[in-house]
Amino acid sequence: MLDMNLKLAAEEFVRYLNSSKEVKDFQAVQKKFNNDPEVSELCQKFTRLAQEFRQKQATGSVTQEEINTIKQLQQQINTHPVTQEYAQKQQELKIVLQEYNVCISEIIGLDFSATVAPQTGCC
């Protein structure tokens, strides 16, 4: 059972984190990314082509033209200004979250994120 004082402290930390510039900036650009019709169309097209590509790859029937098309589409997505802004803000938020992880880890004396991460493998 979660200690109520600890739960309240965690909720306050989350409120503080949600009010930070990095979170607000990321949320704004995430909304922009999710609602941009051009990015949405490119991503949908990429998803569809990637699925077709995997199916053809399984049968060994992928052509060089198809490889070039999917690479070109991926490049279009990666170089789109909205996608670049999204990636930049995501990286900025990741840095802040990693700093908080280090802080929490130092306070409790163990690697916080590694301790709560899902287990992979046998150990």
Secondary structure, 3 states (H helix, E strand, C coil): CCCHHHHHHHHHHHHHHHCCHHHHHHHHHHHHHHHCHHHHHHHHHHHHHHHHHHHHHHHCCCCHHHHHHHHHHHHHHHHCHHHHHHHHHHHHHHHHHHHHHHHHHHHHCCCHHHHHCCCCCCC
